[in-house]
């Protein structure tokens, strides 16, 4: 599985769990509302991929982990 497909699967799982649209996730992760459509096309920068991975990690945090941070 490619890095892009792996990231898409991870993002889509978080989106489903938190009921986030592509646009909402994109803005939260990168500030660019078109990030998800560009990621699906393979037209993104390494910096935006890193930002998306960081955003996924933050969204996966439990309230207990947030309290400790």
PyMOL commands that set and color helices and strands:
alter all, ss='L'
color gray80, all
select helices_A, chain A and resi 3-18+22-30+35-41+46-60+63-68
alter helices_A, ss='H'
color red, helices_A
deselect
rebuild
show_as cartoon
